[in-house]
Amino acid sequence: MGAASVGFIGLGVMGTPMALNLVQAGTPLLVWNRTTGKDLPGAEVAPDAATVFKRSDVIILMLANGSAIDEVLTRGTAEFAEKVAGRIIVHMGTTETAYSQGLEDDIRAAGGSYVEAPVSGSRVPAENGELVAMLAGDPDAVDVVRQVIAPMCRDTVVCGAVPNGLRMKLSVNVFLIATVTGLAESFQFAKRLGLDLGTFVDVLAGGQMSSPIMRVKGPKLLAEDYSVQAAIDDVWMNTRLITDAAKAAGIPAPLMDVCEALFGETSALGYAGADMAAVIKAIEARSVVGVVEQA
């Protein structure tokens, strides 16, 4: 394949900066979003999803869940084969691994190619082109996709066959979600002990616990800034994907069981669309009223 024509469907919190990085790298891009009114500077906006498939060799899907993907692909109808035949469909979101395997089977049966390419990183890494993509699928199609998505990524890692890309993503998310939840709990712990939280952040930043995620989420917790980078409900969905996969494989996941409950509680408190750092609100709600007196 020469220079592939590229389509991008899904201009949400992550999809918009990802697509913008492609445009800024000089990729001619045809885009479409299920919610109307979202333009992308430098890209052509298609009138409908069907046009994106008709005019593109590689179609990137950055959608919320399997239902959204099935709707865009018109899966289960005669139009599905027309959309995917001879094309590479790239699934960059996060879904159940079994769903992804079934989608690959259907796309291949219809004459298309399928690549998983979920990413590690939230809105800020997406804006900076510093995502890490985990690719799985047919090696030839993966080679094409690696070149296409390079402008949005710091690294692209080949994980083998489908669904190993999503398995890798879920494994990474175990660490990510546990880390941010632990950071939020440590903030609440320090706060209830009457410590100066600015000093607490300085100590974290200066020691072994410093990390890119701490340097992003620590200041957000300090400022009580819950503007979204990775939304509570999206993270809650990821915890459910992880715990479901763990149960299916007979793998204990005690930290994720707790995180699933905490993110669900945070959503119920009215923070569904807030950043994942807002999980501290569920921890606060479990706390005993009052601050420990200092000796």
Secondary structure as GFF3:
##gff-version 3
##sequence-region A 1 295
A	DSSP	beta_strand	6	9	.	.	.	ID=ss1
A	DSSP	alpha_helix	15	24	.	.	.	ID=ss2
A	DSSP	beta_strand	29	32	.	.	.	ID=ss3
A	DSSP	beta_strand	44	45	.	.	.	ID=ss4
A	DSSP	alpha_helix	49	55	.	.	.	ID=ss5
A	DSSP	beta_strand	58	61	.	.	.	ID=ss6
A	DSSP	alpha_helix	66	73	.	.	.	ID=ss7
A	DSSP	alpha_helix	78	84	.	.	.	ID=ss8
A	DSSP	beta_strand	88	91	.	.	.	ID=ss9
A	DSSP	alpha_helix	97	109	.	.	.	ID=ss10
A	DSSP	beta_strand	113	116	.	.	.	ID=ss11
A	DSSP	beta_strand	119	120	.	.	.	ID=ss12
A	DSSP	alpha_helix	123	127	.	.	.	ID=ss13
A	DSSP	beta_strand	131	137	.	.	.	ID=ss14
A	DSSP	alpha_helix	139	149	.	.	.	ID=ss15
A	DSSP	three_ten_helix	150	152	.	.	.	ID=ss16
A	DSSP	beta_strand	153	158	.	.	.	ID=ss17
A	DSSP	alpha_helix	164	192	.	.	.	ID=ss18
A	DSSP	alpha_helix	197	206	.	.	.	ID=ss19
A	DSSP	alpha_helix	212	223	.	.	.	ID=ss20
A	DSSP	alpha_helix	232	249	.	.	.	ID=ss21
A	DSSP	alpha_helix	254	266	.	.	.	ID=ss22
A	DSSP	pi_helix	267	271	.	.	.	ID=ss23
A	DSSP	three_ten_helix	276	279	.	.	.	ID=ss24
A	DSSP	alpha_helix	280	286	.	.	.	ID=ss25
###
